[in-house]
Amino acid sequence: MAVRWPRLRPHDILAMPITLIDAVNSGSSKSGGAPSQLTATYLSSLLQSGDLQQHIVTTLQPAYARRYYSLMSAIEKYLIPLGVELPQEDRDHMGGYFVWFALPPPLDATKVAVQAKEKHDLIIAPGPIFGVKGDEDVANLKRNVRVCFAWEQEPSLVEGIQRLSRVIRDMQDGLDRHGTEVPSPSVELAVSNFH
């Protein structure tokens, strides 16, 4: 479960050095117990009262559902026409906070992520950062992108997908029919003036 108390960490506790050392070396910590008893106390209270479950059902699930459907609608409107592929066939049921999709060949997700950040102030997660080193042949994530919908509001999600569509379109326009990058005129001019 990703619902937790941010910034309540054991290192936030101020204590005399000897007291802190004693706490760290206590039996429960050494035997594998969590050093976050304060957080565990709050969570225990929330779970016993039912407040956390109610918050999840009445607030979080509806918000995440709206964001998911808003994101999926934007992907279908702006990215699918450019050749983006969604791997999941059943888009009415989902779990988690992320949507994965594959960029149209021959686009590389890492290069798209760099262009998105540099030219459109958009951060996306290229698939290769989630891969297992040495397992690239089994799970080739070179064209895949992962987008999180849990943090941003619906208008920002739609705007992000619109920006990404411009990046993809610009990069597609810079490729020839064989998928090779076509140098821009300014690059060609610089090369010809160099000789």
LUMTOR-863471 format. One record per residue (C-alpha): x, y, z; residue in one letter; residue number from 1. Coordinates in steps of 0.5 Angstrom, whole numbers. Example, Ala and Ser with C-alpha at 12.3 -4.5 7.8 and 13.67 -1.06 7.14 Angstrom:
2
25;-9;16;A;1
27;-2;14;S;2
END
This chain:
195
0;0;0;M;1
3;7;-2;A;2
-1;11;3;V;3
4;13;9;R;4
6;18;13;W;5
11;22;9;P;6
17;25;13;R;7
16;21;19;L;8
23;18;19;R;9
27;15;25;P;10
33;20;23;H;11
28;26;24;D;12
28;24;32;I;13
33;29;36;L;14
36;25;42;A;15
43;25;46;M;16
48;21;42;P;17
48;15;47;I;18
40;15;48;T;19
40;14;40;L;20
45;9;40;I;21
42;5;45;D;22
35;6;41;A;23
39;3;35;V;24
42;-3;38;N;25
35;-5;42;S;26
33;-12;41;G;27
27;-10;37;S;28
31;-7;32;S;29
37;-12;32;K;30
32;-18;31;S;31
29;-15;24;G;32
24;-10;28;G;33
22;-4;24;A;34
25;3;27;P;35
19;7;25;S;36
15;5;32;Q;37
12;12;32;L;38
9;11;24;T;39
7;4;26;A;40
3;7;32;T;41
-1;12;28;Y;42
-2;7;22;L;43
-5;2;27;S;44
-10;7;30;S;45
-12;9;23;L;46
-13;2;21;L;47
-17;0;28;Q;48
-21;6;27;S;49
-23;5;20;G;50
-21;12;18;D;51
-16;10;13;L;52
-20;5;9;Q;53
-26;10;9;Q;54
-21;15;6;H;55
-18;10;1;I;56
-25;8;-1;V;57
-28;15;-1;T;58
-23;20;-3;T;59
-17;16;-6;L;60
-20;11;-11;Q;61
-25;16;-14;P;62
-19;21;-15;A;63
-15;16;-18;Y;64
-20;13;-23;A;65
-21;20;-25;R;66
-14;21;-27;R;67
-13;15;-30;Y;68
-19;16;-35;Y;69
-17;23;-36;S;70
-10;20;-38;L;71
-12;14;-42;M;72
-17;19;-46;S;73
-11;24;-47;A;74
-7;18;-50;I;75
-12;15;-54;E;76
-13;22;-57;K;77
-6;25;-58;Y;78
-1;19;-58;L;79
-5;13;-61;I;80
-6;17;-68;P;81
2;18;-68;L;82
3;10;-67;G;83
4;9;-59;V;84
1;3;-57;E;85
-2;1;-51;L;86
-1;-6;-48;P;87
-7;-7;-44;Q;88
-13;-9;-48;E;89
-18;-8;-42;D;90
-17;-1;-41;R;91
-23;-1;-36;D;92
-20;-4;-30;H;93
-13;-3;-28;M;94
-9;-3;-22;G;95
-3;1;-19;G;96
-1;8;-21;Y;97
2;8;-28;F;98
1;7;-35;V;99
6;4;-39;W;100
6;5;-47;F;101
10;3;-53;A;102
13;9;-57;L;103
12;8;-65;P;104
19;5;-68;P;105
24;7;-69;P;106
23;12;-63;L;107
28;11;-57;D;108
24;12;-50;A;109
31;15;-47;T;110
32;20;-53;K;111
25;22;-52;V;112
25;23;-45;A;113
31;28;-46;V;114
28;32;-51;Q;115
21;32;-47;A;116
25;35;-41;K;117
30;40;-45;E;118
24;42;-50;K;119
18;42;-46;H;120
20;42;-39;D;121
16;35;-39;L;122
19;29;-34;I;123
17;22;-37;I;124
20;15;-35;A;125
24;12;-40;P;126
23;4;-40;G;127
30;2;-40;P;128
31;5;-33;I;129
26;0;-30;F;130
30;-6;-33;G;131
34;-11;-30;V;132
41;-11;-32;K;133
43;-17;-37;G;134
36;-18;-38;D;135
35;-14;-44;E;136
33;-19;-49;D;137
27;-22;-45;V;138
24;-15;-43;A;139
26;-10;-48;N;140
24;-4;-46;L;141
27;1;-51;K;142
21;4;-54;R;143
17;4;-47;N;144
15;9;-43;V;145
12;9;-36;R;146
7;15;-34;V;147
5;16;-27;C;148
-2;19;-26;F;149
-3;19;-18;A;150
1;26;-17;W;151
-2;30;-22;E;152
-9;33;-23;Q;153
-13;32;-29;E;154
-11;38;-33;P;155
-4;37;-32;S;156
-4;30;-34;L;157
-8;32;-41;V;158
-3;38;-42;E;159
3;33;-41;G;160
1;28;-46;I;161
0;34;-51;Q;162
7;36;-50;R;163
9;29;-51;L;164
5;28;-57;S;165
9;35;-60;R;166
16;31;-58;V;167
14;25;-61;I;168
11;29;-67;R;169
18;33;-68;D;170
22;27;-67;M;171
18;23;-72;Q;172
19;29;-77;D;173
26;29;-76;G;174
27;21;-78;L;175
27;19;-86;D;176
23;13;-88;R;177
28;8;-86;H;178
28;11;-79;G;179
35;14;-79;T;180
35;21;-76;E;181
35;27;-81;V;182
40;32;-80;P;183
37;39;-79;S;184
39;44;-84;P;185
43;48;-79;S;186
48;42;-77;V;187
49;41;-85;E;188
51;48;-86;L;189
56;48;-80;A;190
59;42;-83;V;191
60;45;-90;S;192
62;51;-87;N;193
67;47;-83;F;194
71;44;-89;H;195
END
